[in-house]
Amino acid sequence: MESSSSFSFPCLQTLALLIFCHVMFSSVKPVAVVHFSEDLYTRSRNATASPPSPPLPPPPVPALFVIGDSSVDCGTNNFLGTLARADHLPYGRDFDTHRPTGRFSNGRIPVDYLALHLGLPFVPSYLGQSGSVEDMMHGLNYASAGAGIIFSSGSELGQHISFSQQVQQVMDTFQQFILTMGEHAAAEHISNSVFYISIGTNDFIHYYLPDVSGVQSKFFAWRFTQFLAQTMKQEIKNLYNANVRRVVVMGLAPIGCAPYYLWQYNSQNGECVKPINNMIMEFNFVMRYTVGELNKELVDANIIFCDAYVGSMDILKNKEQYGFSFTDTACCGLGRYNGWIMCISPGMACRNATNHLWWDQFHPTSAVNEILAENVWSGLHTKMCYPMNMQDMVAQRVRATDDAIKYSSQP
């Protein structure tokens, strides 16, 4: 054990140094006082002195709500008994956390990029949030992989939340808003939020193309697409009656170019399956017309249609310009075009997904998702949305609903 004398000597040295510093610097006056923000993560790491940044403007919309299938599922199916799950690697390996989240991609999905454009946080899954209104205020994602416009589409995969069930979950959320915020504030919040709908692919993949219940003998493809569009139209009207005013309706991507169908139809040289793509184009044509009808019928509604087929084919035709080397083979999978078996193991995935258009049998990489989201937002690469893009849509103010006007006029 050390003696007290050996301990006292460095203490005396320290005391002398403190006295010296006090004498030397006591006459020096400070020239500035620097205050550091508590949120250092979001500040620039530039060490040079600069005036404080002005506060960020508020988001143009209060919330983003998402309805759909695996194209926008961010984790709903993690809580369901289903084969359609993306809660394992290599899914999510290139996401911000580098961990699987339930997104059917290597990284971000389109609504993640759109949330950033809107100045909002990533939208959480309806089944994954705590249930408090605070967690719901910036939006919720109800999308479920395997879901279709038709209730039973994708049922062979296991549990999923169908289109109509997702709309019912939206209504349940609105009831919580009304109970917590009051009817007027809830109506304003809902009417100024954006609702993004991306669904319909599974009605072809898991219902019409496999000819479930002999559907092809009962409905020609054109009649089938009209049935889907009318069902979609009615659900959008239901949302409108609940004060929804801003809606983005996504068209379907060219699944005839997906690795699964290239493998199944024994495509030569990666050529897309035209009969399938023709059905997709028909559906998108009918949905664009239906959206036009809705804008005429619904007062104050601002509904846009964004054609994912057009945006995807632009990437295919200009793959070098976009930096894609592989447009027919999935990054992750087995078999020809990696389209035979779905992505189930990290060892099945390519090293670099950024130069691939397809991540797995049916889903694009995050690089494609970003391009499509930029087109939805502003038409940066090619025009996809009608009658306007999302940026223009959110720039337009939404007038108060009749119910809100009546409420505010009360003494």
For each residue, the residues with C-beta under 8 A, 3 or more apart:
1:
2: 6 7
3: 6 7
4: 7 8
5: 8 9
6: 2 3 9
7: 2 3 4 10 11
8: 4 5 11 12
9: 5 6 12 13
10: 7 13 14
11: 7 8 14 15
12: 8 9 15 16
13: 9 10 16 17
14: 10 11 17 18
15: 11 12 18 19
16: 12 13 19 20
17: 13 14 20 21
18: 14 15 21 22
19: 15 16 22 23
20: 16 17 23 24
21: 17 18 24 25
22: 18 19 25 26
23: 19 20 26
24: 20 21
25: 21 22 28
26: 22 23
27:
28: 25
29:
30: 33
31:
32:
33: 30
34:
35:
36: 40
37: 40 43
38:
39: 42 43
40: 36 37 43
41:
42: 39
43: 37 39 40 53
44: 53
45:
46: 50
47:
48:
49:
50: 46
51:
52:
53: 43 44
54:
55:
56: 119
57: 119
58: 119
59: 62 118 119 120
60: 118 119 394 395
61: 64 118 120 192 193 194 246 394
62: 59 137 138 189 192 193
63: 120 136 137 138 139 189 193 194
64: 61 111 114 115 118 120 123 138 139 193 194 196
65: 123 139 140 141 142 170 173 193 194 195 196
66: 72 74 111 123 139 140 141 142 143 195 196 198
67: 142 143 163 166 167 170 195 196 197 198 199
68: 71 72 73 142 143 147 166 196 197 198 199 250
69: 72 73 143 144 145 146 147 148 154 198 199 200 201 202
70: 73 77 84 86 104 143 145 146 202 362 363
71: 68 104 109 110 143 198 201 250 253 363
72: 66 68 69 109 110 111 141 143 196 198
73: 68 69 70 76 77 86 102 103 104 109 125 141 143 144 145
74: 66 101 102 103 109 111 112 122 123 124 125 141 143
75: 78 79 87 101 102 103 124 125 127 128 141
76: 73 79 80 102 125 126 127 128 141 142 143 144 145 161
77: 70 73 80 82 84 85 86 87 102 144 145 146 159 160
78: 75 85 87 102 125 127 128
79: 75 76 125 127 128
80: 76 77 85 127 144 158 159 160 161
81: 158 159
82: 77 85 145 146 157 158 159 160
83: 157 158
84: 70 77 145 146 154 157 158 160
85: 77 78 80 82 88 102 145
86: 70 73 77 91 92 100 101 102 103 104 105 145
87: 75 77 78 91 100 101 102
88: 85 91 100 344
89: 92 93 99 100 346
90: 93 106 332 343 345 346 348 349
91: 86 87 88 100 101 102 103 104 105 106 343
92: 86 89 95 97 98 99 100 101 103 105 106 107
93: 89 90 98 100 106 107 346 349
94: 98 106 107 353 366
95: 92 98 99 100 101 103 106 107 108 366
96: 107 108
97: 92 101
98: 92 93 94 95
99: 89 92 95
100: 86 87 88 89 91 92 93 95 103
101: 74 75 86 87 91 92 95 97
102: 73 74 75 76 77 78 85 86 87 91 125
103: 73 74 75 86 91 92 95 100 107 108 109 112
104: 70 71 73 86 91 109 145 359 360 362 363
105: 86 91 92 108 109 359 363 364 365 366 369
106: 90 91 92 93 94 95 331 332 349 353 359 365 366
107: 92 93 94 95 96 103 353 365 366 369
108: 95 96 103 105 112 113 366 369 370
109: 71 72 73 74 103 104 105 112 366 369
110: 71 72 113 114 198 369 372 373 376
111: 64 66 72 74 114 115 123 141 196 373
112: 74 103 108 109 115 116 122 369 373
113: 108 110 116 117 369 370 373 374 377
114: 64 110 111 117 118 196 373 376 377 390
115: 64 111 112 118 120 121 122 123 139
116: 112 113 119 120
117: 113 114 373 377 390 391
118: 59 60 61 64 114 115 194 394
119: 56 57 58 59 60 116
120: 59 61 63 64 115 116 123 138 139
121: 115 138
122: 74 112 115
123: 64 65 66 74 111 115 120 138 139 140 141
124: 74 75 128 129 135 140 141
125: 73 74 75 76 78 79 102 128 129 140 141
126: 76 129 140 141 142 169 173
127: 75 76 78 79 80
128: 75 76 78 79 124 125
129: 124 125 126 132 135 136 140
130: 135
131: 135
132: 129 135 136
133: 136 137 176 177 180 181
134: 137
135: 124 129 130 131 132
136: 63 129 132 133 139 140 173 176 177
137: 62 63 133 134 189
138: 62 63 64 120 121 123
139: 63 64 65 66 115 120 123 136 193
140: 65 66 123 124 125 126 129 136 173
141: 65 66 72 73 74 75 76 111 123 124 125 126
142: 65 66 67 68 76 126 161 166 169 170
143: 66 67 68 69 70 71 72 73 74 76 147 166 198 199
144: 69 73 76 77 80 147 160 161 162 166
145: 69 70 73 76 77 82 84 85 86 104 154 157 160
146: 69 70 77 82 84 153 154 155 157 158 160 202 206
147: 68 69 143 144 153 154 160 161 162 163 166 199 202
148: 69 151 152 153 154 162 163 199 200 201 202 203 206 207
149: 153 163 199 200 203 228 231 232
150: 153 162 203 207 228 231
151: 148 162 163 164
152: 148 155 207 212
153: 146 147 148 149 150 162 202 203 206 207
154: 69 84 145 146 147 148 157 160 202 205 206 207
155: 146 152 158 160 206
156: 206
157: 82 83 84 145 146 154 160 206
158: 80 81 82 83 84 146 155
159: 77 80 81 82
160: 77 80 82 84 144 145 146 147 154 155 157
161: 76 80 142 144 147 165 166 169
162: 144 147 148 150 151 153 165 166
163: 67 147 148 149 151 166 167 199 231 232 235
164: 151 167 168 235
165: 161 162 168 169
166: 67 68 142 143 144 147 161 162 163 169 170
167: 67 163 164 170 171 235 238 239
168: 164 165 171 172
169: 126 142 161 165 166 172 173
170: 65 67 142 166 167 173 174 195 239 242
171: 167 168 174 175 242
172: 168 169 175 176
173: 65 126 136 140 169 170 176 177
174: 170 171 177 178 186 190 242 243
175: 171 172 178 179
176: 133 136 172 173 179 180
177: 133 136 173 174 180 181 185 186 189 190
178: 174 175 181 182 183 186
179: 175 176
180: 133 176 177 186
181: 133 177 178 185 186 189
182: 178 185 186
183: 178 186 187 403 407
184: 187 188 404 407 408
185: 177 181 182 188 189
186: 174 177 178 180 181 182 183 189 190 243
187: 183 184 190 191 243 400 401 403 404 407
188: 184 185 191 192 400 404
189: 62 63 137 177 181 185 186 192 193
190: 174 177 186 187 193 242 243 244
191: 187 188 243 244 245 246 398 400 401 404
192: 61 62 188 189 245 246 398
193: 61 62 63 64 65 139 189 190 244 246
194: 61 63 64 65 118 246 247 248 390 393 394
195: 65 66 67 170 239 244 246 247 248
196: 64 65 66 67 68 72 111 114 247 248 250
197: 67 68 232 236 247 248 249 250
198: 66 67 68 69 71 72 110 143 250 308
199: 67 68 69 143 147 148 149 163 202 232
200: 69 148 149 203 204 228 232 252 283 287
201: 69 71 148 204 205 252 253 255 362
202: 69 70 146 147 148 153 154 199 205 206 207
203: 148 149 150 153 200 206 207 208 228
204: 200 201 207 208 209 252 255 276 279 280 283
205: 154 201 202 209 210 255 362
206: 146 148 153 154 155 156 157 202 203 210 212
207: 148 150 152 153 154 202 203 204 210 212 215
208: 203 204 211 212 215 216 219 221 224 279
209: 204 205 276
210: 205 206 207
211: 208 214 215 216 217
212: 152 206 207 208 215
213:
214: 211 217 218
215: 207 208 211 212 218 219 224
216: 208 211 219
217: 211 214
218: 214 215
219: 208 215 216 223 224 227
220: 223 224
221: 208 224 225 278 279 282
222: 225 226 282
223: 219 220 226 227
224: 208 215 219 220 221 227 228
225: 221 222 228 229 279 282 283 286
226: 222 223 229 230 286
227: 219 223 224 230 231
228: 149 150 200 203 224 225 231 232 283 286
229: 225 226 232 233 283 286 287 289 290
230: 226 227 233 234 290
231: 149 150 163 227 228 234 235
232: 149 163 197 199 200 228 229 235 236 249 287 290
233: 229 230 236 237 290 293 294
234: 230 231 237 238
235: 163 164 167 231 232 238 239
236: 197 232 233 239 240 244 247 249 294 303
237: 233 234 240 241 294 298
238: 167 234 235 241 242
239: 167 170 195 235 236 242 244 247
240: 236 237 243 244 245 298 301
241: 237 238
242: 170 171 174 190 238 239
243: 174 186 187 190 191 240 401 403 404
244: 190 191 193 195 236 239 240 247
245: 191 192 240 300 301 302 398 401
246: 61 191 192 193 194 195 302 303 393 394 398
247: 194 195 196 197 236 239 244 301 302 303 304
248: 194 195 196 197 303 304 306 376 385 390 393
249: 197 232 236 287 291 303 304 305 306
250: 68 71 196 197 198 306 308 376
251: 283 284 287 288 305 306 307 308 309 310
252: 200 201 204 255 280 283 284 308 309
253: 71 201 280 308 309 312 364
254: 257 258 272 277 280 309 312 313 316
255: 201 204 205 252 258 261 276 277 280 362
256: 261 272 273 274 275 276 277 278 280
257: 254 261 262 272 273 277 312 316 327 328
258: 254 255 261 262 339 358 361 362
259: 262 263 328 329 330 333 337 338 339 358 360 361 362
260: 263 264 339 361 362
261: 255 256 257 258 264 265 267 273 276 339
262: 257 258 259 265 267 270 271 272 273 328 336 337 339
263: 259 260 266 267 335 336 337 339 340
264: 260 261 339
265: 261 262 273
266: 263
267: 261 262 263 270 271 272 273 328 337
268: 271
269:
270: 262 267 327 328 329 337
271: 262 267 268
272: 254 256 257 262 267 276 277
273: 256 257 261 262 265 267 276 277
274: 256 277 278
275: 256 278 279
276: 204 209 255 256 261 272 273 279 280
277: 254 255 256 257 272 273 274 280 281 309
278: 221 256 274 275 281 282
279: 204 208 221 225 275 276 282 283
280: 204 252 253 254 255 256 276 277 283 284 309
281: 277 278 284 285 309
282: 221 222 225 278 279 285 286
283: 200 204 225 228 229 251 252 279 280 286 287
284: 251 252 280 281 287 288 305 307 308 309
285: 281 282 288 289
286: 225 226 228 229 282 283 289 290
287: 200 229 232 249 251 283 284 290 291 305
288: 251 284 285 291 292 305 307 386
289: 229 285 286 292 293
290: 229 230 232 233 286 287 293 294
291: 249 287 288 294 295 303 304 305 386
292: 288 289 295 296 305 386 387
293: 233 289 290 296 297
294: 233 236 237 290 291 297 298 301 303
295: 291 292 298 301 302 303 387
296: 292 293
297: 293 294
298: 237 240 294 295 301 303
299:
300: 245 398 399 401
301: 240 245 247 294 295 298
302: 245 246 247 295 393 396 398
303: 236 246 247 248 249 291 294 295 298
304: 247 248 249 291 385 386 387 388 389 390 393
305: 249 251 284 287 288 291 292 385 386
306: 248 249 250 251 311 375 376 384 385 386 389 390
307: 251 284 288 310 311 384 385 386
308: 198 250 251 252 253 284 311 312 372 384
309: 251 252 253 254 277 280 281 284 312 313
310: 251 307 313 314 382 383 384
311: 306 307 308 314 315 371 372 375 381 382 384
312: 253 254 257 308 309 315 316 364 368 372
313: 254 309 310 316 317
314: 310 311 317 318 381 382
315: 311 312 318 319 322 324 327 357 368 371
316: 254 257 312 313 319 327 357
317: 313 314
318: 314 315 321 322
319: 315 316 322 324 325 327 357
320: 323 324
321: 318
322: 315 318 319 371 381
323: 320 354 355 367
324: 315 319 320 327 355 356 357 367
325: 319 355 356
326: 329 331 350 355 356 357 358
327: 257 270 315 316 319 324 357 358
328: 257 259 262 267 270 337 357 358
329: 259 270 326 337 338 356 358
330: 259 333 337 338 339 343 356 358 359 360 361
331: 106 326 338 349 350 353 356 358 359 360 365
332: 90 106 338 343 348 349 350 359 360
333: 259 330 337 338 339 340 341 342 343 348 360 361
334: 338 340 341 348
335: 263 338 339 340 341
336: 262 263 339 340
337: 259 262 263 267 270 328 329 330 333
338: 259 329 330 331 332 333 334 335 348 358 360 361
339: 258 259 260 261 262 263 264 330 333 335 336 361
340: 263 333 334 335 336
341: 333 334 335 344 348
342: 333 360 361
343: 90 91 330 332 333 348 349 359 360 361
344: 88 341 348
345: 90 348 349
346: 89 90 93 349
347:
348: 90 332 333 334 338 341 343 344 345
349: 90 93 106 331 332 343 345 346 353
350: 326 331 332 353 356
351:
352: 355 356
353: 94 106 107 331 349 350 356 359 365 366 367
354: 323 365 367
355: 323 324 325 326 352 367
356: 324 325 326 329 330 331 350 352 353 359 365 367
357: 315 316 319 324 326 327 328 364 365 368
358: 258 259 326 327 328 329 330 331 338 361 362 363 364 365
359: 104 105 106 330 331 332 343 353 356 363 364 365 366
360: 104 259 330 331 332 333 338 342 343 363
361: 258 259 260 330 333 338 339 342 343 358
362: 70 104 201 205 255 258 259 260 358
363: 70 71 104 105 358 359 360
364: 105 253 312 357 358 359 367 368 369 372
365: 105 106 107 331 353 354 356 357 358 359 368 369
366: 94 95 105 106 107 108 109 353 359 369 370
367: 323 324 353 354 355 356 364 370 371
368: 312 315 357 364 365 371 372
369: 105 107 108 109 110 112 113 364 365 366 372 373
370: 108 113 366 367 373 374
371: 311 315 322 367 368 374 375 381
372: 110 308 311 312 364 368 369 375 376 384
373: 110 111 112 113 114 117 369 370 376 377
374: 113 370 371 377 378 380 381
375: 306 311 371 372 378 379 380 381 382 383 384 385 389
376: 110 114 248 250 306 372 373 384 385 389 390
377: 113 114 117 373 374 380 389 390 391
378: 374 375 389 390 391
379: 375 382 383 384 385 389
380: 374 375 377
381: 311 314 322 371 374 375
382: 310 311 314 375 379
383: 310 375 379 389
384: 306 307 308 310 311 372 375 376 379 389
385: 248 304 305 306 307 375 376 379 388 389 390
386: 288 291 292 304 305 306 307
387: 292 295 304
388: 304 385 392 393
389: 304 306 375 376 377 378 379 383 384 385 392 393
390: 114 117 194 248 304 306 376 377 378 385 393 394
391: 117 377 378 394 395
392: 388 389 395 396
393: 194 246 248 302 304 388 389 390 396
394: 60 61 118 194 246 390 391
395: 60 391 392
396: 302 392 393
397:
398: 191 192 245 246 300 302
399: 300
400: 187 188 191 404 405 408
401: 187 191 243 245 300 404 405
402: 405 406
403: 183 187 243 406 407
404: 184 187 188 191 243 400 401 407 408
405: 400 401 402 408 409
406: 402 403 409 410
407: 183 184 187 403 404 410
408: 184 400 404 405
409: 405 406
410: 406 407
411:
